[in-house]
């Protein structure tokens, strides 16, 4: 295979890995209705067709960190669910952002707006830090830190019934095989307006903001409604899987070699 063909093949692989990502089917109307309820005009994106891909590996793209807010939980395990990030090179290294003591906006069992959290990364130390405080500022600040192998990470949800990862291939389940997708993401477009506190103080849903919606049960016992833990994250961006980046790097290296051959 010559260098030009190598570059084309690498580009095709990289494009296919993102463009052909399979959408996840959301059952029922609960997620759509809940998100419609915080949207100006009452119509959020179509939760089945507007899913953002890739949505498995992430980075913070602002120096001040990523501010997050828990929106709602429609789940029997809401009081014990834990949400955070994990090191994609070692899933045993995690950083908790929200504990079961947090609660969301829309769920009637929660009287307060969901907790706020700031996730920051110190590139010199390789450390992530999550700082969480109740939205009413009635409880103390909780800070957790963890050292990761890089600035990229995945999100996880520990429901007490299982730990589920944004990298769907990690969610191997009996009878389901790999690629069990427990999280779907929706990216803002700077036009749609939301009030994440459930009122009428709407503001644009920015292109650097994402809503992550989770299913908290193994698929053998799931209702597939993806309303079990729904959180807004901002100042982050999704990145291609490392294998995709490797193919892209291979193609670029081949292009460089081809140019040098033509010059010699």
N, C-alpha and C positions, 0 to 999 in steps of 0.2 A: 504494500500500500504506500503510495507516495505521500509527501507531506500535505499536499492540497486535499487529498482524499481523507487523510487523517484528521485534518482540521474540520472538514465538513461533517465527518462522522461524530467527532466530539461535540460539535455544535448541535447536531440532531439529537444526541443523547441528552444533552443539557436541556434543550427545549422540550423534549418529550417528557422528561421527568417532572416538569412543572405544568406544562399545558395539558397533559393527559391525566392529571390527578383525578381520581374518582371522587365524585361528590358523595357525601354521606346523607342517607335518607333520614329526615327528621319525622318521627311519627306524631300524629295529633297536631293540635293547634296551640298548645300551651306556650311554647317558646315564641311563636309568632305573635300571639296576643300580648304576652308580657313585654316584648320589645316594642310592639305598636303602642303600648300604653305609655312609654316614655319618649315617644317620637312626636314632633310637631306635625300636626295633620293626621296623626294616628296610623301612619303606614311606614313601618320599617322595611328594610330590604327583604326580599323573599328569602326565608331562612334555608330553603332547599337549594336554590339556584345561585345565591350570591356569596357562597362560601369562598373564603380567600385561600389560595394555595400559592406557594408552599406555606405550611403552618406548623412545621415540626421543630425547627431549630431557630433560635432568636438571638438578637443582640440589642443592647441599649444604644441608642443613637443620639443621646443628649448628655452633655457634661453634668447637668444637675441631677441625673438619674431618671428613673421611670416611676411616675406616680400612678398608683392603681386604686380602683375602688370596687369593692364587692357590690354587685347590683342586687342579686336575689338568689335564693335557694328554695326550690320546691322539692324537698327531699326529707325522707324520714331520718337520715343520718346527718342532718345539718349541724347538730350540736357537737359532732365529733369529727367532721370532715376537716382535712388539712390541705392547704394549697401552697405551692412554692415552686422553686426551680431546682433542676438537677444538672450535674456535670455530664455532658453527653459522652465524655470519654470514661466516665466512672459513675454509673447511676446510683452507686451507694453514697456518693457525696451530694447532699441536698441542703437547701436553705429554705426554711419555712417562712412564708409571708403571712398567711392567715391561719389561725387555729379555729377549732370548733366554737370558740367564744364569739367569733365574728357573726354578723347577721346582715341581711340584705334589705333593699328598699321596699320591694313589692310584696314579699311574703308576709302575710298577716300575722304570723307568729313572732315577727321581729318588730319591735316598736321603734327602733332607731335606724337611721341611715347606715348603710354598710360602712365598715371601717375603711380608713384610708391607709395606704402604705406607700413608702418610697423605696425603690430598689436601686442601689448604686453599685458601681464597680470601680475598684481601685486597681488600675493597671500596674502600678509599681509593686503592689503586694499580691496581686492576683486574687484579691478578696472581693466577694459580694457582701453587701450589707443591706438588710431589710429593716426598715424602721416603720412600725405600725402603731397607730393611735386611733382610739374610738372617735368617730366623726363628731360627736358632741363634746370631745375633749374632757370627758368625765373620768377617764381612766388613764393610767400612766402610759408612758411610751415604752414599747417593747422593741428591743434591738437584737437581731440575730446576725451572725456573720459566718461565712464559710469560704474556704480557699478552693477555687476551681482551677482546672488545668488550662483554661482559656477564657476569653470573654464571651464565648457562645454558650448557650444553655438551652434546655428544654423546660417546659412547664409540667408539673405533676399534680395529681389530685389523689389524696389518700382518704378514701371514704370510710375506712374501717372494714369494708367488704373487699378491698383490694386496692393496690396502688396502680394508677393508670397514668400513662405518659403521653406527651404530645407527639412523640415519635411512635407512630402506631405499630410499627414492627416489634416494639418491645412489649406490646400487650398480647402476648400469646395466651390463648385461653382454650381449655379443653373443649373439643368439638367445634372450635372456630378457627383453629390454625393461627397464623400470624396476621398482621395488618388489621387488628381490631381498633377502629378509630373512635376513641372516647372523647375527643375534643374537636369542635369545629370553630372556625374563626371568621369574623366579619370585620372588614377594614372600612374606616370612614372615607368619605369622598369630598369632604370640605363643604358639602352642600346640605346634606341631610342634617336636621337639627334635633338634638336630644336634650332632655333634662333628666339626668341620671338620678336625681333625688325625687323623681316622680311628680314634680310640680309643673309650672308653666314658664320657668326661667330657661328657655331653650337656648342652646348655643351650637355652633357647627360641630359635627362629628368629624374630627380632623383626619387627614390621611396618615398621620403618625399614631393614630389610635385604633385599637382593635377591641372587639368584644369576643371573649372566649367562653364558649358554652360547653358544659361537660355532662357526660353520662356516668353515673357513679356506681353502677352495678355491672357485674360480668354479663356478657351478652346472653348467656344461658338463662338469665333471670332478669332481663332488662325490658323496660318499656320504650326505650329509644326516643325519649322526648327531649333530652339534652337541656333540661331545666334544673338539673340537680345542683349546679354551681355555676353561676354566670358572673363574670368579672370584666371590668373595663381596664385595659392596660394601655399606657401611652408612652410616647418617646421610645418606642422599640421598633424593630423591623425584623421581618422573617428573612432567613437566609437559606440558600440551597443546601441540601444535604452534603456532607463532606465528600461522598463519592462523586456527586455531580461536579463539585468544585475541582476534584482531581481530574476528571475528564476535560473540563474547560482549560485547566492548566496545561494538560497534555497537548491540547489543540494549539494553545498560544505558543508553547515551546516549539512545536512543530513549525508554526508559522515563522518564528524567529530564525530557526535553522534554515528554512527554505529561503528566506530573504538573504541570509549570509551566503548561501550557496550561489545565488544569482549574482551577488556582488563580486565574488571571488573569480 
